[in-house]
Amino acid sequence: MSTNTQRITISMPDYLYTQLVAAVPAGQISKFVSTATEDKIVSQKLTKKTDPIEYFLSLGNSIPHMTTKQILAAIRKGRK
C-alpha cells in the first residue's frame, strides 16, 4: 500500500460490517477495504471499452512507486 494515505469515514449496513469484522483480522480492515476498493475500480475500468495499450500505460500513474530495494525485498519475501 502507498505511504500516502487519506483517512475517511464510511457507512455500511450492519450485516455487512458484522461479516467484515468476522472475516478480517483485527488491524487489517483498512487494508482489506482499500484493496477491495482498488480491485473494484480496476474491474470497472476493464469493463469499459478502453484501448488496452492506453490502459496499460495509465497503470504506471496509479500504482505506488517503489525503490529497487523495496521491490527486491518483496521478491525475497514472496519466495519464502
N, C-alpha and C positions, 0 to 999 in steps of 0.2 A: 504494500500500500504506500501511497505517496506520503512524504513527510509534510506536505502542505495539506492541511485538513480544514474543514469547516464544520463547526458544531451546529446541529439542527435539532429541532423538536418535531416529532411526528406523532400522528394519531392513527390508531388501528383498532379494529374490532377486538373485543375482549377474547373471543375464541382464538383469534389468530395470535394474539400476544401470548396466550397460555401455551399454544403449540410451539411458538418460538422459544420461550423460556425452557420448555421441556426438551427441545431438540438441540439447543445450542449451549455449550458450556459457559459458565459464568465468566464474564470478562471478554467474551468473544462476539457478543451481539452486534456491536458496531461494525466489526469486520465482516460478519455474516451479511448484515443488511447492505453494507457498501458493495460487497461482491455480488450479491443478488441484484442490486440496482444496476451495477455495471453490466452484468450478463443480460439483463432485460433491455437495456439501452442498445447494446451491441446487436442483440437479436432483432430489435426493431429496425435498426439501420440496415441489417442484412435483408430484411423482407422488403424494404423499399427498393425500387428499381434504380440502382446506382451503378456507375461504372466500377467494376471490380478493381481495376488498377487505381482509380481515383480513391476508392475506399481504403485500399491497402496503404497508399501513401498518406492518407489522413490519419492512420493509426499512429504514426510517428509523433503526431501532435497530442494524442490523447493518453498515451501510456507514460508512466513515470520514467524519467531519465535516470539511469543507473551508471555508476562508475564501473570500470573494468573489474576493480576489486570486489564490488558488490555482486557483479554477475558471476565471477569465479566462485565466490563464497556460496552463492545459491546453487551453482552446479555441484559443488562438493557436497553440500547438504543433501541434494537430491540423490546423490549416488550412495549415500549411507543406507 
